[in-house]
Amino acid sequence: MTSPVDLSRFPRVALGNWPTPLEECRRLTEALGGPRILVKRDDVNGLGVGGNKLRKLEFLLGAALADGADTVVTFGGVQTNHGRQTAAACARLGLHCELVLTRSVPRGGDAYERSGNVALDLLYGARVHLCDDEQATAATYRQVVESATARGRTVATLPVGGSNGVGVLGYVAAAVELRDQLGSVAVDRIVCPAGSSGTVAGLALGTALLGWPVRIDAAAVSPPADGKPADIRRLVHEAAALLRVPPPELDQVRVTDRALGPGYGVPTEQVWEAIRLFGRTEGITLDPVYTGKAGAALIDAVHTRELGRDETVLFLHTGGLPGLFGYAPELIAATHP
Ligand SMILES: Cc1ncc(COP(=O)(O)O)c(C=O)c1O
């Protein structure tokens, strides 16, 4: 039987270790008093400390290389995990990497601007441009492209979070991998964060193409949360067009802002509680920007009984470990008050 998902005609470079581990979390399940929790460890997929962007970058950089690019430019916040994984992938592939980063989070100081992802960006050889606002970001981007082009380079520009139709294919592939890995284990819902929304879009499209009726609960980590369904739909449509399949209905996807708090990159006490719980029951590290918010959303859904105690939940761990060190003073205060 041929697979309903054929990604073989898309250029792709190997960056991660697949399949990523799938772990049964008995102590976390017990601590939550019910739902069986499995964690899909996309945080430990290898290159550059790992994370969800490697899946997207396999296709994005595959396309960039096929187009003859030797320089990659991308964007994000100061502590972008996408930027750091792009830098690591470019190092592996021998590409120049330019990261145009915006101070979009109300944080500063050495821990935030000179540690965590930023330190690794530099380690992996990327040129880092820190910009104060969107206007400066746009101007810097133009300069970076002009200067690279003037030196005879061919530039590929990747969107924030690696989220476009091509990047989404990475999480279509992840859905196939997960379905195979689960075998006869029935999962009721997948819980994950939603930022630029490519991860959710890929899972939604992949599970739909597989005819897998799993619910997807996404925790918005950046505002506006009510714009995410439209973002997800647009990305699903883009990727479906590339795959030449009709875009599916997205009835199985829900986005909530229950853990968003004051905004992107601002952790709440519930987020630190989730980070402590995963750390102390399973030795799993969540981060304060993405997975900590998804963890807080999961805990809240259990407490409000929206998530049944007899359900099986797949928590998609999308990475973000280096970002935790950008918040080192708060982490210490939250774990050792
Ligand atoms: C650790 C981590 N988790 C989740 C996300 C969100 O993924 P997406 O942008 O595909 O919604 C990101 C995006 O940067 C991330 O770095």
The ligand as an SDF file (V2000), in Angstrom:
LIG
                    3D

 16 16  0  0  0  0  0  0  0  0999 V2000
   11.0480   25.5060   21.7580 C   0  0  0  0  0  0  0  0  0  0  0  0
    9.9790   25.9350   20.8340 C   0  0  0  0  0  0  0  0  0  0  0  0
    8.7740   25.3670   20.9480 N   0  0  0  0  0  0  0  0  0  0  0  0
    7.7420   25.7270   20.1560 C   0  0  0  0  0  0  0  0  0  0  0  0
    7.9030   26.7010   19.1980 C   0  0  0  0  0  0  0  0  0  0  0  0
    6.7120   27.0850   18.3930 C   0  0  0  0  0  0  0  0  0  0  0  0
    6.7150   26.4510   17.1730 O   0  0  0  0  0  0  0  0  0  0  0  0
    5.9490   27.1450   15.9650 P   0  0  0  0  0  0  0  0  0  0  0  0
    6.6550   28.4520   15.7340 O   0  0  0  0  0  0  0  0  0  0  0  0
    6.0630   26.1810   14.8730 O   0  0  0  0  0  0  0  0  0  0  0  0
    4.5520   27.3800   16.4300 O   0  0  0  0  0  0  0  0  0  0  0  0
    9.1440   27.3080   19.0250 C   0  0  0  0  0  0  0  0  0  0  0  0
    9.3020   28.3600   18.0150 C   0  0  0  0  0  0  0  0  0  0  0  0
   10.2360   29.0900   17.9750 O   0  0  0  0  0  0  0  0  0  0  0  0
   10.2030   26.9140   19.8570 C   0  0  0  0  0  0  0  0  0  0  0  0
   11.4220   27.4740   19.7540 O   0  0  0  0  0  0  0  0  0  0  0  0
  1  2  1  0
  2  3  1  0
  2 15  2  0
  3  4  2  0
  4  5  1  0
  5  6  1  0
  5 12  2  0
  6  7  1  0
  7  8  1  0
  8  9  2  0
  8 10  1  0
  8 11  1  0
 12 13  1  0
 12 15  1  0
 13 14  2  0
 15 16  1  0
M  END
$$$$
